[in-house]
Every structure is written in structure tokens, then in C-alpha cells.
Amino acid sequence: MAETGQDRDAELVGLVAGGDRHAFEVLYRAYFPRLTRFLHRMTRSVQLIEEIVNDVMLVVWQKADSFDGSCKVSTWIFAIAYRKACKMLHKLDDPLDSFPDALASEASCQPERRFEQLSLAHALGDALDTLPLAQRAAFQLTFYHDMSCAEIADIMDCPVNTVKTRLFHARRRLALLFEGQLEGRP
């Protein structure tokens, strides 16, 4: 039977709990891009992202022995990241730096199509920025990280129904913001 990514992550956390630096490095490399994408959408600040990722992974290193396997490793790590980001954002007085999202799609070589995609990505980014932090985080974890409501509830330390309510309000707000904008698009 093939080992799943979840099994491998749990094994790595066990090794990290024993002080295995190589296992920590493997875990860090595996989660760095995922955490960076998640935190970018929450903070829009490269400096904050780097600081939060390093703080998160320091907690993983220091607290690996406290991981009890009651949830996925990814849920545990994203919960740490979410809480660290919330604390950091609450401490800030300065507005966050904003930078444009880069589209990952290499398939579109037509300039007009690429411009439409970039415009839509910017509009979505701007619309997401208008959502309250809890709604934005729930939306991102659902649609960008393919997490279930139960996993998000664990991450955000709230009931599943609260996550569903946040997603409902986020989708409704986004629909209102995009009403009429998407008509006539292919």
C-alpha cells in the first residue's frame, strides 16, 4: 500500500519531535510554498509572510511532540499559521503593502486573454481584501487549499457551522461585488 502525503507528514512530525533536523527541513520545504500562498492572501505583505512562516515553523520545531494526530498535519500547521497571522495583523498600525498576484497559467499566450485573466485576478484580490479577515481566511482555505469545513473549523478554532456561515457571507459579498462584471465573459 502506498504511503499518503498525510502519512508522510505525520512521520516527519514524529521525527522532528525527536530532533531530526533533516525531517524538519523536508517538512519546511513541503509547507513553505503552501503557507506562503495562504499568508499572501491574508496579509499581502512579503515581510510579514516571511516572518510568520518562520514563526510557524519554529512552533512546529518546538512543539512537534505535542502533535497528537487528532487532525491532519496540514490542519495543525495551517492553524498555527492562521493564529500567528491574526496576531500579527492585530498588532499592525500601518497599512499592508499590496502587490499584484501572478497568474500561474502558462497556457494562455494571447495578450488579450492574459490581460482579462490578470484583470479578473486583480478584481478578485481586491474583492477578497474587502472581506473581514475570518471570512477571507475561510474562503481561501476552502477554494485555494481545498480544505473541508471541519478542517477549517479546527484551524480557526470555531464550530463548523460558523465556518459555513462565514463562507455563505463571503460568497454573497463576492457575488454582489462581481454582479454584472462577469456578464459577456467567455
N, CA, C and O atoms as a DFTB+ gen file, in Angstrom:
744 C
 N C O
     1  1       0.838      -1.181       0.000
     2  2       0.000       0.000       0.000
     3  2       0.880       1.240       0.000
     4  3       1.827       1.335       0.781
     5  1       0.573       2.180      -0.864
     6  2       1.387       3.389      -0.997
     7  2       1.153       4.322       0.189
     8  3       0.044       4.438       0.711
     9  1       2.216       4.967       0.586
    10  2       2.150       5.923       1.682
    11  2       1.557       7.231       1.178
    12  3       1.967       7.739       0.134
    13  1       0.599       7.776       1.911
    14  2      -0.014       9.036       1.501
    15  2       0.819      10.196       2.018
    16  3       1.680      10.033       2.883
    17  1       0.542      11.370       1.468
    18  2       1.220      12.578       1.924
    19  2       0.942      12.838       3.397
    20  3       1.811      13.312       4.128
    21  1      -0.289      12.522       3.829
    22  2      -0.644      12.713       5.234
    23  2       0.187      11.805       6.135
    24  3       0.671      12.228       7.185
    25  1       0.346      10.544       5.707
    26  2       1.152       9.608       6.489
    27  2       2.600      10.081       6.556
    28  3       3.237      10.023       7.608
    29  1       3.103      10.546       5.432
    30  2       4.489      11.020       5.371
    31  2       4.668      12.247       6.261
    32  3       5.664      12.356       6.976
    33  1       3.705      13.173       6.220
    34  2       3.781      14.363       7.067
    35  2       3.780      13.988       8.546
    36  3       4.549      14.541       9.332
    37  1       2.916      13.050       8.921
    38  2       2.847      12.610      10.318
    39  2       4.165      11.946      10.738
    40  3       4.647      12.144      11.853
    41  1       4.727      11.167       9.836
    42  2       6.021      10.533      10.113
    43  2       7.105      11.601      10.300
    44  3       7.932      11.503      11.206
    45  1       7.091      12.614       9.441
    46  2       8.073      13.692       9.547
    47  2       7.946      14.448      10.872
    48  3       8.949      14.768      11.510
    49  1       6.711      14.729      11.278
    50  2       6.495      15.431      12.547
    51  2       7.026      14.583      13.704
    52  3       7.621      15.111      14.643
    53  1       6.809      13.271      13.635
    54  2       7.351      12.377      14.662
    55  2       8.865      12.438      14.725
    56  3       9.448      12.454      15.809
    57  1       9.496      12.474      13.566
    58  2      10.953      12.575      13.519
    59  2      11.431      13.937      14.026
    60  3      12.449      14.031      14.711
    61  1      10.684      14.989      13.682
    62  2      11.024      16.336      14.154
    63  2      10.920      16.381      15.684
    64  3      11.747      17.005      16.349
    65  1       9.912      15.724      16.227
    66  2       9.750      15.673      17.691
    67  2      10.979      15.058      18.351
    68  3      11.313      15.386      19.489
    69  1      11.642      14.168      17.630
    70  2      12.875      13.545      18.130
    71  2      14.121      14.354      17.826
    72  3      15.234      13.919      18.121
    73  1      13.943      15.534      17.234
    74  2      15.090      16.408      16.965
    75  2      15.758      16.201      15.619
    76  3      16.876      16.672      15.413
    77  1      15.102      15.511      14.697
    78  2      15.679      15.237      13.379
    79  2      15.611      16.494      12.509
    80  3      14.538      16.887      12.048
    81  1      16.758      17.109      12.294
    82  2      16.830      18.351      11.517
    83  2      16.513      18.119      10.037
    84  3      15.902      18.968       9.389
    85  1      16.924      16.986       9.516
    86  2      16.642      16.692       8.100
    87  2      15.132      16.569       7.879
    88  3      14.606      17.086       6.893
    89  1      14.439      15.891       8.785
    90  2      12.988      15.754       8.671
    91  2      12.327      17.132       8.742
    92  3      11.368      17.406       8.021
    93  1      12.846      17.985       9.609
    94  2      12.306      19.349       9.715
    95  2      12.512      20.108       8.406
    96  3      11.619      20.820       7.947
    97  1      13.682      19.955       7.816
    98  2      13.972      20.624       6.543
    99  2      13.017      20.150       5.445
   100  3      12.529      20.956       4.652
   101  1      12.758      18.862       5.401
   102  2      11.826      18.305       4.408
   103  2      10.419      18.872       4.635
   104  3       9.740      19.264       3.687
   105  1       9.996      18.909       5.890
   106  2       8.679      19.449       6.232
   107  2       8.599      20.936       5.885
   108  3       7.600      21.403       5.339
   109  1       9.655      21.666       6.207
   110  2       9.708      23.105       5.912
   111  2       9.558      23.344       4.413
   112  3       8.763      24.180       3.982
   113  1      10.331      22.602       3.627
   114  2      10.265      22.759       2.166
   115  2       8.893      22.393       1.609
   116  3       8.428      23.003       0.646
   117  1       8.255      21.409       2.207
   118  2       6.938      20.981       1.727
   119  2       5.866      22.022       2.044
   120  3       4.957      22.234       1.242
   121  1       5.963      22.669       3.197
   122  2       4.917      23.595       3.621
   123  2       5.195      25.055       3.283
   124  3       4.271      25.868       3.280
   125  1       6.433      25.400       3.001
   126  2       6.756      26.801       2.719
   127  2       5.905      27.389       1.595
   128  3       5.321      28.455       1.793
   129  1       5.803      26.749       0.420
   130  2       5.002      27.357      -0.660
   131  2       3.513      27.432      -0.322
   132  3       2.852      28.413      -0.663
   133  1       2.987      26.419       0.337
   134  2       1.563      26.419       0.698
   135  2       1.263      27.519       1.711
   136  3       0.277      28.243       1.574
   137  1       2.113      27.642       2.724
   138  2       1.917      28.683       3.735
   139  2       2.096      30.066       3.123
   140  3       1.363      30.996       3.461
   141  1       3.054      30.202       2.237
   142  2       3.298      31.487       1.592
   143  2       2.080      31.940       0.801
   144  3       1.682      33.102       0.885
   145  1       1.479      31.021       0.024
   146  2       0.273      31.369      -0.741
   147  2      -0.866      31.765       0.195
   148  3      -1.539      32.770      -0.031
   149  1      -1.077      30.984       1.230
   150  2      -2.149      31.264       2.189
   151  2      -1.922      32.616       2.873
   152  3      -2.837      33.435       2.953
   153  1      -0.728      32.842       3.353
   154  2      -0.436      34.080       4.081
   155  2      -0.416      35.292       3.162
   156  3      -0.747      36.397       3.593
   157  1      -0.034      35.106       1.909
   158  2      -0.071      36.223       0.961
   159  2      -1.485      36.742       0.826
   160  3      -1.724      37.950       0.820
   161  1      -2.411      35.818       0.719
   162  2      -3.802      36.228       0.554
   163  2      -4.372      36.825       1.840
   164  3      -5.353      37.567       1.798
   165  1      -3.772      36.508       2.962
   166  2      -4.237      37.099       4.230
   167  2      -3.583      38.454       4.489
   168  3      -4.245      39.389       4.938
   169  1      -2.285      38.560       4.205
   170  2      -1.543      39.744       4.641
   171  2      -1.146      40.693       3.526
   172  3      -1.068      41.902       3.744
   173  1      -0.893      40.167       2.329
   174  2      -0.414      40.964       1.191
   175  2       0.917      41.664       1.495
   176  3       1.201      42.716       0.923
   177  1       1.725      41.099       2.378
   178  2       2.990      41.709       2.749
   179  2       4.097      40.657       2.766
   180  3       4.050      39.710       3.551
   181  1       5.093      40.830       1.895
   182  2       6.194      39.874       1.808
   183  2       6.937      39.779       3.137
   184  3       7.291      38.684       3.576
   185  1       7.172      40.915       3.772
   186  2       7.885      40.912       5.056
   187  2       7.113      40.122       6.111
   188  3       7.694      39.319       6.840
   189  1       5.812      40.351       6.188
   190  2       5.002      39.623       7.170
   191  2       4.971      38.130       6.859
   192  3       5.051      37.299       7.764
   193  1       4.857      37.801       5.599
   194  2       4.785      36.391       5.203
   195  2       6.024      35.653       5.676
   196  3       5.920      34.597       6.301
   197  1       7.195      36.201       5.383
   198  2       8.443      35.542       5.771
   199  2       8.541      35.404       7.289
   200  3       8.940      34.358       7.801
   201  1       8.176      36.455       7.991
   202  2       8.238      36.421       9.449
   203  2       7.264      35.397      10.024
   204  3       7.615      34.640      10.929
   205  1       6.049      35.377       9.500
   206  2       5.044      34.452      10.016
   207  2       5.414      33.003       9.696
   208  3       5.294      32.130      10.556
   209  1       5.861      32.741       8.467
   210  2       6.254      31.366       8.113
   211  2       7.364      30.893       9.040
   212  3       7.325      29.765       9.531
   213  1       8.347      31.744       9.280
   214  2       9.435      31.348      10.170
   215  2       8.934      31.121      11.598
   216  3       9.371      30.186      12.269
   217  1       8.018      31.973      12.059
   218  2       7.427      31.781      13.391
   219  2       6.651      30.468      13.458
   220  3       6.748      29.727      14.436
   221  1       5.883      30.190      12.412
   222  2       5.091      28.956      12.364
   223  2       6.007      27.740      12.426
   224  3       5.779      26.818      13.208
   225  1       7.029      27.747      11.608
   226  2       7.904      26.583      11.561
   227  2       8.738      26.448      12.838
   228  3       9.134      25.339      13.200
   229  1       9.008      27.555      13.519
   230  2       9.668      27.478      14.819
   231  2       8.751      26.775      15.826
   232  3       9.205      25.949      16.618
   233  1       7.467      27.110      15.786
   234  2       6.500      26.432      16.658
   235  2       6.444      24.944      16.317
   236  3       6.401      24.103      17.215
   237  1       6.445      24.615      15.022
   238  2       6.428      23.208      14.609
   239  2       7.656      22.495      15.180
   240  3       7.541      21.385      15.698
   241  1       8.810      23.117      15.091
   242  2      10.047      22.526      15.608
   243  2       9.953      22.327      17.126
   244  3      10.307      21.270      17.649
   245  1       9.472      23.357      17.817
   246  2       9.443      23.319      19.277
   247  2       8.310      22.458      19.834
   248  3       8.444      21.883      20.914
   249  1       7.204      22.366      19.108
   250  2       6.007      21.697      19.633
   251  2       5.641      20.416      18.883
   252  3       4.536      19.900      19.053
   253  1       6.539      19.902      18.069
   254  2       6.225      18.696      17.290
   255  2       5.793      17.548      18.193
   256  3       4.957      16.732      17.804
   257  1       6.355      17.481      19.388
   258  2       5.991      16.391      20.296
   259  2       4.563      16.534      20.832
   260  3       4.017      15.582      21.391
   261  1       3.951      17.720      20.667
   262  2       2.576      17.912      21.133
   263  2       1.544      17.540      20.064
   264  3       0.346      17.498      20.348
   265  1       1.999      17.272      18.844
   266  2       1.060      16.857      17.789
   267  2       0.550      15.462      18.126
   268  3       1.327      14.512      18.223
   269  1      -0.770      15.349      18.306
   270  2      -1.351      14.091      18.770
   271  2      -2.025      13.260      17.676
   272  3      -2.541      12.177      17.951
   273  1      -2.023      13.755      16.458
   274  2      -2.620      13.000      15.358
   275  2      -4.135      13.059      15.297
   276  3      -4.750      12.326      14.523
   277  1      -4.747      13.917      16.097
   278  2      -6.214      14.016      16.085
   279  2      -6.729      14.760      14.857
   280  3      -7.931      14.769      14.593
   281  1      -5.826      15.382      14.111
   282  2      -6.162      16.049      12.854
   283  2      -5.004      15.826      11.891
   284  3      -3.981      15.252      12.263
   285  1      -5.169      16.279      10.665
   286  2      -4.077      16.180       9.698
   287  2      -2.950      17.122      10.106
   288  3      -3.186      18.133      10.768
   289  1      -1.744      16.791       9.714
   290  2      -0.599      17.675       9.969
   291  2      -0.842      19.027       9.309
   292  3      -0.526      20.066       9.888
   293  1      -1.401      19.018       8.105
   294  2      -1.653      20.280       7.402
   295  2      -2.633      21.147       8.180
   296  3      -2.471      22.366       8.226
   297  1      -3.643      20.543       8.790
   298  2      -4.603      21.302       9.597
   299  2      -3.898      21.922      10.791
   300  3      -4.129      23.087      11.115
   301  1      -3.049      21.158      11.439
   302  2      -2.292      21.639      12.597
   303  2      -1.384      22.815      12.219
   304  3      -1.347      23.830      12.915
   305  1      -0.663      22.666      11.120
   306  2       0.275      23.714      10.696
   307  2      -0.474      24.961      10.222
   308  3      -0.083      26.079      10.556
   309  1      -1.542      24.782       9.449
   310  2      -2.312      25.943       8.991
   311  2      -2.994      26.648      10.158
   312  3      -3.164      27.867      10.124
   313  1      -3.386      25.905      11.184
   314  2      -3.979      26.535      12.371
   315  2      -2.956      27.432      13.060
   316  3      -3.283      28.539      13.489
   317  1      -1.746      26.962      13.162
   318  2      -0.676      27.769      13.750
   319  2      -0.469      29.019      12.903
   320  3      -0.347      30.121      13.437
   321  1      -0.429      28.847      11.583
   322  2      -0.219      29.982      10.674
   323  2      -1.360      30.985      10.777
   324  3      -1.122      32.192      10.820
   325  1      -2.582      30.503      10.818
   326  2      -3.744      31.388      10.915
   327  2      -3.672      32.217      12.191
   328  3      -3.868      33.432      12.158
   329  1      -3.394      31.570      13.298
   330  2      -3.334      32.290      14.578
   331  2      -2.178      33.284      14.610
   332  3      -2.330      34.404      15.099
   333  1      -1.034      32.879      14.093
   334  2       0.128      33.795      14.043
   335  2      -0.202      35.005      13.170
   336  3       0.110      36.138      13.535
   337  1      -0.825      34.769      12.029
   338  2      -1.164      35.868      11.122
   339  2      -2.180      36.807      11.765
   340  3      -2.047      38.026      11.663
   341  1      -3.184      36.254      12.422
   342  2      -4.186      37.096      13.091
   343  2      -3.530      37.970      14.156
   344  3      -3.815      39.165      14.242
   345  1      -2.657      37.383      14.963
   346  2      -1.966      38.156      15.997
   347  2      -1.110      39.258      15.373
   348  3      -1.097      40.391      15.854
   349  1      -0.407      38.923      14.317
   350  2       0.464      39.894      13.662
   351  2      -0.356      41.032      13.055
   352  3       0.016      42.199      13.184
   353  1      -1.453      40.705      12.403
   354  2      -2.296      41.726      11.780
   355  2      -2.944      42.634      12.820
   356  3      -3.129      43.827      12.578
   357  1      -3.285      42.078      13.965
   358  2      -3.892      42.897      15.019
   359  2      -2.882      43.868      15.635
   360  3      -3.263      44.916      16.156
   361  1      -1.604      43.519      15.575
   362  2      -0.560      44.379      16.144
   363  2      -0.200      45.546      15.219
   364  3       0.338      46.558      15.668
   365  1      -0.498      45.398      13.943
   366  2      -0.071      46.396      12.959
   367  2      -0.902      47.670      13.027
   368  3      -2.122      47.637      13.192
   369  1      -0.216      48.773      12.897
   370  2      -0.900      50.063      12.762
   371  2      -0.809      50.551      11.328
   372  3      -1.647      51.330      10.872
   373  1       0.213      50.091      10.619
   374  2       0.470      50.553       9.259
   375  2      -0.377      49.767       8.266
   376  3      -0.686      48.599       8.499
   377  1      -0.756      50.409       7.154
   378  2      -1.459      49.655       6.111
   379  2      -0.526      48.616       5.513
   380  3       0.692      48.793       5.490
   381  1      -1.109      47.541       5.034
   382  2      -0.327      46.461       4.446
   383  2       0.084      46.800       3.029
   384  3      -0.661      47.439       2.286
   385  1       1.283      46.365       2.661
   386  2       1.734      46.514       1.280
   387  2       0.907      45.593       0.408
   388  3       0.535      44.494       0.818
   389  1       0.629      46.045      -0.773
   390  2      -0.126      45.216      -1.695
   391  2       0.706      45.022      -2.947
   392  3       1.327      45.962      -3.443
   393  1       0.716      43.811      -3.449
   394  2       1.398      43.570      -4.716
   395  2       0.527      42.661      -5.556
   396  3      -0.243      41.863      -5.022
   397  1       0.645      42.778      -6.867
   398  2      -0.249      42.031      -7.750
   399  2      -0.008      40.528      -7.702
   400  3       1.113      40.061      -7.503
   401  1      -1.085      39.795      -7.890
   402  2      -0.994      38.334      -7.973
   403  2      -0.432      37.966      -9.337
   404  3      -0.781      38.560     -10.357
   405  1       0.439      36.978      -9.327
   406  2       0.961      36.459     -10.594
   407  2       0.106      35.262     -10.979
   408  3      -0.193      34.410     -10.142
   409  1      -0.277      35.201     -12.216
   410  2      -1.072      34.064     -12.659
   411  2      -0.152      32.901     -12.995
   412  3       0.888      33.069     -13.632
   413  1      -0.552      31.746     -12.563
   414  2       0.259      30.554     -12.780
   415  2       0.032      29.958     -14.162
   416  3       0.808      29.108     -14.600
   417  1      -0.997      30.381     -14.844
   418  2      -1.352      29.774     -16.120
   419  2      -0.365      30.167     -17.214
   420  3      -0.248      31.335     -17.585
   421  1       0.327      29.174     -17.709
   422  2       1.247      29.385     -18.825
   423  2       0.533      29.110     -20.147
   424  3       1.038      29.440     -21.220
   425  1      -0.643      28.504     -20.052
   426  2      -1.352      28.070     -21.254
   427  2      -1.832      29.232     -22.101
   428  3      -1.975      29.093     -23.316
   429  1      -2.078      30.355     -21.492
   430  2      -2.637      31.483     -22.219
   431  2      -1.522      32.364     -22.772
   432  3      -0.867      33.091     -22.024
   433  1      -1.312      32.298     -24.064
   434  2      -0.268      33.097     -24.701
   435  2      -0.846      34.329     -25.386
   436  3      -0.098      35.220     -25.789
   437  1      -2.148      34.388     -25.519
   438  2      -2.776      35.518     -26.187
   439  2      -2.806      36.712     -25.241
   440  3      -3.304      36.593     -24.121
   441  1      -2.284      37.854     -25.666
   442  2      -2.231      39.023     -24.790
   443  2      -3.600      39.472     -24.283
   444  3      -3.729      39.868     -23.124
   445  1      -4.618      39.415     -25.134
   446  2      -5.948      39.851     -24.702
   447  2      -6.490      38.939     -23.600
   448  3      -7.046      39.400     -22.602
   449  1      -6.313      37.641     -23.809
   450  2      -6.791      36.657     -22.821
   451  2      -6.006      36.797     -21.524
   452  3      -6.584      36.728     -20.439
   453  1      -4.719      36.990     -21.623
   454  2      -3.871      37.157     -20.432
   455  2      -4.279      38.422     -19.678
   456  3      -4.335      38.420     -18.448
   457  1      -4.560      39.486     -20.398
   458  2      -4.998      40.735     -19.771
   459  2      -6.318      40.529     -19.023
   460  3      -6.484      41.012     -17.903
   461  1      -7.252      39.812     -19.649
   462  2      -8.531      39.515     -18.997
   463  2      -8.315      38.710     -17.723
   464  3      -8.936      38.981     -16.696
   465  1      -7.427      37.714     -17.797
   466  2      -7.141      36.889     -16.622
   467  2      -6.514      37.717     -15.507
   468  3      -6.882      37.584     -14.340
   469  1      -5.566      38.568     -15.875
   470  2      -4.922      39.433     -14.877
   471  2      -5.929      40.403     -14.266
   472  3      -5.924      40.630     -13.056
   473  1      -6.777      40.964     -15.091
   474  2      -7.801      41.893     -14.597
   475  2      -8.742      41.198     -13.628
   476  3      -9.080      41.736     -12.573
   477  1      -9.158      40.001     -13.999
   478  2     -10.052      39.239     -13.129
   479  2      -9.346      38.862     -11.824
   480  3      -9.941      38.950     -10.750
   481  1      -8.084      38.443     -11.913
   482  2      -7.324      38.090     -10.706
   483  2      -7.175      39.291      -9.785
   484  3      -7.314      39.166      -8.568
   485  1      -6.895      40.452     -10.359
   486  2      -6.777      41.671      -9.539
   487  2      -8.118      42.038      -8.917
   488  3      -8.183      42.415      -7.747
   489  1      -9.174      41.928      -9.692
   490  2     -10.509      42.245      -9.169
   491  2     -10.878      41.295      -8.035
   492  3     -11.435      41.718      -7.022
   493  1     -10.566      40.005      -8.205
   494  2     -10.846      39.035      -7.145
   495  2     -10.000      39.342      -5.910
   496  3     -10.505      39.303      -4.788
   497  1      -8.733      39.644      -6.107
   498  2      -7.870      40.003      -4.981
   499  2      -8.390      41.219      -4.236
   500  3      -8.416      41.239      -3.005
   501  1      -8.805      42.233      -4.987
   502  2      -9.369      43.439      -4.365
   503  2     -10.664      43.118      -3.625
   504  3     -10.902      43.622      -2.528
   505  1     -11.499      42.274      -4.235
   506  2     -12.763      41.899      -3.597
   507  2     -12.506      41.100      -2.314
   508  3     -13.164      41.322      -1.298
   509  1     -11.560      40.183      -2.369
   510  2     -11.226      39.409      -1.167
   511  2     -10.712      40.314      -0.053
   512  3     -10.974      40.072       1.126
   513  1      -9.983      41.352      -0.433
   514  2      -9.461      42.293       0.564
   515  2     -10.566      43.024       1.313
   516  3     -10.342      43.508       2.423
   517  1     -11.756      43.112       0.724
   518  2     -12.858      43.816       1.386
   519  2     -13.556      42.944       2.426
   520  3     -14.301      43.447       3.267
   521  1     -13.309      41.631       2.366
   522  2     -13.948      40.722       3.315
   523  2     -13.295      40.844       4.689
   524  3     -12.099      41.119       4.786
   525  1     -14.070      40.643       5.743
   526  2     -13.462      40.559       7.073
   527  2     -12.467      39.393       7.098
   528  3     -12.631      38.416       6.368
   529  1     -11.454      39.502       7.928
   530  2     -10.372      38.521       7.967
   531  2     -10.881      37.087       8.113
   532  3     -10.411      36.198       7.402
   533  1     -11.816      36.847       9.004
   534  2     -12.311      35.480       9.232
   535  2     -12.992      34.918       7.985
   536  3     -12.810      33.745       7.658
   537  1     -13.772      35.743       7.289
   538  2     -14.428      35.288       6.058
   539  2     -13.392      35.045       4.967
   540  3     -13.461      34.048       4.249
   541  1     -12.433      35.957       4.843
   542  2     -11.390      35.833       3.820
   543  2     -10.575      34.561       4.042
   544  3     -10.292      33.831       3.092
   545  1     -10.198      34.295       5.285
   546  2      -9.400      33.104       5.583
   547  2     -10.197      31.830       5.289
   548  3      -9.662      30.894       4.696
   549  1     -11.455      31.785       5.692
   550  2     -12.294      30.608       5.426
   551  2     -12.434      30.386       3.923
   552  3     -12.332      29.255       3.448
   553  1     -12.669      31.460       3.177
   554  2     -12.807      31.375       1.720
   555  2     -11.526      30.832       1.091
   556  3     -11.571      29.927       0.259
   557  1     -10.394      31.386       1.493
   558  2      -9.106      30.968       0.928
   559  2      -8.793      29.512       1.233
   560  3      -8.343      28.775       0.356
   561  1      -9.027      29.095       2.473
   562  2      -8.737      27.710       2.834
   563  2      -9.629      26.746       2.058
   564  3      -9.205      25.644       1.711
   565  1     -10.860      27.162       1.788
   566  2     -11.784      26.317       1.028
   567  2     -11.391      26.243      -0.441
   568  3     -11.223      25.154      -0.990
   569  1     -11.247      27.395      -1.070
   570  2     -11.107      27.431      -2.525
   571  2      -9.673      27.369      -3.027
   572  3      -9.444      26.931      -4.154
   573  1      -8.715      27.787      -2.236
   574  2      -7.326      27.743      -2.689
   575  2      -6.548      26.568      -2.105
   576  3      -5.537      26.151      -2.670
   577  1      -7.014      26.035      -0.980
   578  2      -6.298      24.935      -0.337
   579  2      -7.146      23.677      -0.210
   580  3      -6.708      22.686       0.375
   581  1      -8.363      23.714      -0.758
   582  2      -9.238      22.550      -0.853
   583  2      -9.455      21.865       0.498
   584  3      -9.417      20.638       0.596
   585  1      -9.684      22.672       1.536
   586  2      -9.919      22.122       2.868
   587  2     -11.420      22.058       3.143
   588  3     -12.199      22.864       2.634
   589  1     -11.799      21.091       3.950
   590  2     -13.207      20.916       4.318
   591  2     -13.580      21.912       5.416
   592  3     -12.718      22.520       6.049
   593  1     -14.875      22.058       5.619
   594  2     -15.355      22.947       6.691
   595  2     -14.857      22.471       8.052
   596  3     -14.532      23.290       8.911
   597  1     -14.793      21.166       8.256
   598  2     -14.313      20.621       9.526
   599  2     -12.842      20.970       9.746
   600  3     -12.446      21.343      10.850
   601  1     -12.034      20.848       8.690
   602  2     -10.618      21.203       8.810
   603  2     -10.459      22.692       9.105
   604  3      -9.638      23.083       9.935
   605  1     -11.242      23.512       8.423
   606  2     -11.172      24.958       8.633
   607  2     -11.623      25.307      10.051
   608  3     -11.055      26.196      10.685
   609  1     -12.628      24.617      10.536
   610  2     -13.091      24.847      11.915
   611  2     -11.969      24.544      12.909
   612  3     -11.790      25.267      13.889
   613  1     -11.222      23.479      12.655
   614  2     -10.080      23.166      13.517
   615  2      -9.023      24.266      13.440
   616  3      -8.472      24.684      14.458
   617  1      -8.751      24.724      12.235
   618  2      -7.745      25.766      12.039
   619  2      -8.156      27.061      12.724
   620  3      -7.352      27.697      13.405
   621  1      -9.413      27.444      12.539
   622  2      -9.891      28.728      13.053
   623  2     -10.433      28.626      14.478
   624  3     -10.847      29.622      15.071
   625  1     -10.424      27.406      15.015
   626  2     -10.874      27.162      16.389
   627  2     -12.292      27.691      16.619
   628  3     -12.552      28.480      17.527
   629  1     -13.189      27.223      15.757
   630  2     -14.594      27.629      15.854
   631  2     -15.462      26.455      15.394
   632  3     -14.950      25.498      14.814
   633  1     -16.769      26.525      15.648
   634  2     -17.657      25.446      15.182
   635  2     -17.752      25.392      13.653
   636  3     -17.547      26.394      12.968
   637  1     -18.062      24.220      13.144
   638  2     -18.215      24.020      11.698
   639  2     -19.295      24.954      11.146
   640  3     -19.129      25.516      10.063
   641  1     -20.386      25.123      11.870
   642  2     -21.459      25.997      11.390
   643  2     -20.993      27.447      11.269
   644  3     -21.482      28.181      10.411
   645  1     -20.071      27.860      12.104
   646  2     -19.512      29.214      11.993
   647  2     -18.732      29.346      10.691
   648  3     -18.813      30.373      10.017
   649  1     -17.981      28.313      10.337
   650  2     -17.243      28.313       9.066
   651  2     -18.229      28.396       7.908
   652  3     -18.025      29.173       6.976
   653  1     -19.284      27.610       7.958
   654  2     -20.290      27.629       6.891
   655  2     -20.931      28.999       6.764
   656  3     -21.173      29.476       5.656
   657  1     -21.206      29.631       7.895
   658  2     -21.793      30.977       7.883
   659  2     -20.819      31.977       7.280
   660  3     -21.217      32.830       6.486
   661  1     -19.550      31.879       7.650
   662  2     -18.531      32.784       7.094
   663  2     -18.412      32.599       5.584
   664  3     -18.289      33.575       4.843
   665  1     -18.448      31.358       5.134
   666  2     -18.371      31.091       3.696
   667  2     -19.608      31.620       2.978
   668  3     -19.498      32.178       1.887
   669  1     -20.774      31.453       3.575
   670  2     -22.004      31.959       2.990
   671  2     -21.909      33.469       2.799
   672  3     -22.189      33.985       1.717
   673  1     -21.513      34.171       3.854
   674  2     -21.424      35.634       3.778
   675  2     -20.320      36.082       2.812
   676  3     -20.477      37.080       2.108
   677  1     -19.216      35.351       2.782
   678  2     -18.130      35.691       1.857
   679  2     -18.590      35.539       0.410
   680  3     -18.358      36.425      -0.413
   681  1     -19.241      34.421       0.101
   682  2     -19.729      34.194      -1.272
   683  2     -20.781      35.232      -1.650
   684  3     -20.784      35.744      -2.769
   685  1     -21.663      35.535      -0.720
   686  2     -22.706      36.526      -1.005
   687  2     -22.082      37.892      -1.271
   688  3     -22.477      38.582      -2.210
   689  1     -21.118      38.281      -0.456
   690  2     -20.438      39.575      -0.635
   691  2     -19.688      39.605      -1.968
   692  3     -19.755      40.597      -2.694
   693  1     -18.985      38.537      -2.289
   694  2     -18.250      38.479      -3.559
   695  2     -19.205      38.507      -4.744
   696  3     -18.922      39.161      -5.748
   697  1     -20.318      37.817      -4.644
   698  2     -21.312      37.823      -5.730
   699  2     -21.839      39.236      -5.966
   700  3     -22.013      39.657      -7.110
   701  1     -22.089      39.959      -4.889
   702  2     -22.561      41.343      -5.034
   703  2     -21.498      42.227      -5.675
   704  3     -21.804      43.074      -6.514
   705  1     -20.252      42.023      -5.274
   706  2     -19.164      42.829      -5.827
   707  2     -18.940      42.550      -7.308
   708  3     -18.557      43.446      -8.061
   709  1     -19.179      41.303      -7.728
   710  2     -18.937      40.919      -9.122
   711  2     -20.202      40.947      -9.969
   712  3     -20.143      40.649     -11.162
   713  1     -21.328      41.293      -9.392
   714  2     -22.592      41.319     -10.126
   715  2     -22.455      42.205     -11.366
   716  3     -22.100      43.380     -11.267
   717  1     -22.730      41.644     -12.490
   718  2     -22.675      42.407     -13.735
   719  2     -21.298      42.470     -14.358
   720  3     -21.189      42.700     -15.563
   721  1     -20.241      42.273     -13.584
   722  2     -18.886      42.363     -14.119
   723  2     -18.520      41.175     -14.999
   724  3     -17.722      41.306     -15.927
   725  1     -19.097      40.030     -14.711
   726  2     -18.739      38.834     -15.442
   727  2     -19.629      38.557     -16.630
   728  3     -19.379      37.616     -17.384
   729  1     -20.677      39.366     -16.813
   730  2     -21.550      39.185     -17.972
   731  2     -20.766      39.464     -19.257
   732  3     -19.993      40.419     -19.340
   733  1     -20.982      38.628     -20.226
   734  2     -20.314      38.804     -21.502
   735  2     -18.928      38.211     -21.560
   736  3     -18.271      38.290     -22.598
   737  1     -18.456      37.608     -20.458
   738  2     -17.145      36.932     -20.455
   739  2     -17.331      35.523     -20.988
   740  3     -18.376      34.908     -20.776
   741  1     -16.331      35.015     -21.671
   742  2     -16.422      33.636     -22.186
   743  2     -16.410      32.625     -21.071
   744  3     -16.479      31.423     -21.327
